[in-house]
Amino acid sequence: CETARILCAAPQEASGFLSRVTIKMPRVAIGSILTECNQLGGIPIDITWFERYDLHRGEAVLQIRSGVVGGMLEVLRERRGDVIPLLSASTCPGAYLTTACYTELKTDLLDRLRAALPVDGVLLPLHGAAVAENVPDLEGDLIGAVRQVVGPRIPIVGTLDLHAHVTAEMVRDADALLAWETYPHRDAFTTGVRGARLLLDALEGRCRPAMAMAKVPVLTGAIRGSTEGDDPFAHLMRLTKSYEGRGGVLSTSLFLVHPYLDQPGMGSGAIVVTDNDIEKAVQIARGIAEQYWARRFELEPELFSPEEAVTRGLEVEGPVVLVEAADCCGGGAAGDSVATLKALLRGNVAQTSLVPVVDPEAAAA
């Protein structure tokens, strides 16, 4: 298991990318279904979740000014791309998308894409850790469906969260995948900018993306996964980004896989996109993945029982945050655990405490 698993995507034929050099206003479709799922707990996601948070269809997509979609649209406007808006659907994390929900969103996106043909390229702002009730690899399924519609020579560029579970299907059917670079996340917009620029550069004949991913069997929670300071993941991210922009390397991405999925082939590693040099992409991606494996034990946080955590917290001056990582709503869990609450009560804690719990019956009472 110390050998990194390699997933590769070769560049499209020259008749595909390079024949579009003369296009002055490329027709670029943009469509997104974006959320993060927790298969170990949480509440199923239906269409009302997206309606409450972010669901734009057709021309309404063009009004988005923030996030990954906003970054992509800004670049397309600046470089005079003809934008074909399909669908932009995002919501907070949950258990999984119901079959009805995913079917509705996927059908809407694909129907709009078919109606807009021909297009010169497709942008897909995605997460990478979404699951549908009937489809375990939502992003791989969606990218593959888009590929079936546009054919083998139309470039598809996707963006992902750095907590993505990148599958062979995603790498096979996309021409390039780029991930967010920061955790805590603050670069959704600029990731959209990077994705759109890479697609337009390919359409203008400036590059021919060749992509490889290498992953090792490491599942790590986000506690040691910051991209700032001295965290081990921060060191790995800086290593990964050091290759970008040198020697024909178009993009590098590092992934800390979302650990609350239950899928085959999960692991952490790197995607490298080069300008028509698949061997270099493989070499760099493998080297980064091997460094990830070498630091795997550094990525493990120190864990405590609720009682131990409370006891240690009482020794600290000032505010204390007790984190039940497995019940994190931001990772798709239900947020209904009372383990910490019970430990506080058993410990006769006198300090004022706030315990958020998702419990409609308790809230009503």
PyMOL commands that set and color helices and strands:
alter all, ss='L'
color gray80, all
select helices_A, chain A and resi 14-20+47-53+58-63+67-78+99-116+138-150+168-173+188-203+222-224+232-242+278-294+296-299+306-313+325-327+329-331+339-346+360-364
alter helices_A, ss='H'
color red, helices_A
select strands_A, chain A and resi 5-9+27-34+54-57+82-90+121-125+156-160+176-179+209-216+249-255+268-275
alter strands_A, ss='S'
color yellow, strands_A
deselect
rebuild
show_as cartoon
